[in-house]
Amino acid sequence: MVNPAFGIFDHLERRNEPLDRIYAERLELIAEYDRAGFCGYHLAEHHATPLGMAPSPGIFLSAVAQRTRTMRFGPLVYLLPLYNPMRLAQEICMLDNLSGGRMDIGVGRGVSPFELAYYRVPFMESREMFEEALDTIVGALRSGRVNHRGHYYRFDSAPLEMAPMQKPNPPIWYGAATPESVSFAARRGMHMVGNGPNAALKKFTAAYREELAKHKGGPDDLNPQVTETRRGAIRHIYVAADEREVDRVARPAYKAYYNNIVKLWRDFRTLPAYGFTDDLDLACANDVALAGTPNEVRDKVASFFADSGCDYLVLSFAWGDLAHADSRRSLERFVTRVMPDFAPEALRSAD
């Protein structure tokens, strides 16, 4: 186990509560993450779906910046084909300075063709749009000018008039789910966050390290200031007092999460090809969720770090229709009865 660290992944899912209350309670929870010593807070971006109560992540993250002191934060991911690169570069500069240099930038094209389609973005072109937008944004953050002539974007040396606090740019992250995306993250020197069983992650992280060694420090390195990149994975988690609480609270909430994540696909009479399940037992067996008593969860966390090749465990404590009080109890048990076993390494910064 080498330098293990813990972070937070967050969908702001719709629940049967007023939206202002959802925001207020989540910001309270984020302040607790910060006090507990989590390294980073990573916020998803979704549109036209119950997963997406933060469709403009920068707005919510500006509130996060003001309610936290040490924890890093950022989107996981900005859906770059939906942004004007010049506008987004300026937003990144604002957030990095508002937070005193704690901004991380997660980038991607988006996994849902339906979300992109509602914006009239062709899914088959989104990869090229993403890569062109990424190069434009990074160039702007480093040079102070937005200067790009490509197929999708054209800027004629527009002055940025602001700069990020972190040089040459805030650390950049990538959500990797396929061998091709793992290779892309490594070639560009990005932090990588994936999903899936520990055994599959081990293959991905081995390929990532091999490819990273060939390219780190090269002209395409997006994180030249980062000496040790993170290799992480996302896990939904519920730490319960006993198995009865898992049955009563976590299992139905996991079904609600599943219904939220597949809603758009169902609306278009199909299902995603990502192996989602509404069965919490199956999710735990496949390593994509952690649920049980503190001792059981502690053992699973240790297995994750030992078996996956990852050094960053990105946990989701608030998901589905979990009540705010249930998420807080789960978090408190993790912080007091699980997390200390992985300190002090678990509290080190992810950059």
Secondary structure, DSSP 8 states (H G I E B T S, - for coil): --S-EEEEEE-B---SS-HHHHHHHHHHHHHHHHHHT-SEEEE----SSTTBS-SSHHHHHHHHHHH-SS-EEEES-EEGGGS-HHHHHHHHHHHHHHTTS-B-EEEE--S-HHHHHHTT--GGGHHHHHHHHHHHHHHHHHHSEEEEE-SS-EEEEEE-----SSSS---EEEE--SHHHHHHHHHTT-EEEE-S-HHHHHHHHHHHHHHHHHHTTSTT-S-TT-SS--EEEEEEEEE-SSHHHIIIIIHHHHHHHHHHHHHHHHHTT---SS---S-HHHHHHTTSEEEE-HHHHHHHHHHHHHHS--SEEEEE-S-TT--HHHHHHHHHHHHHHTGGGGTTGGGS---
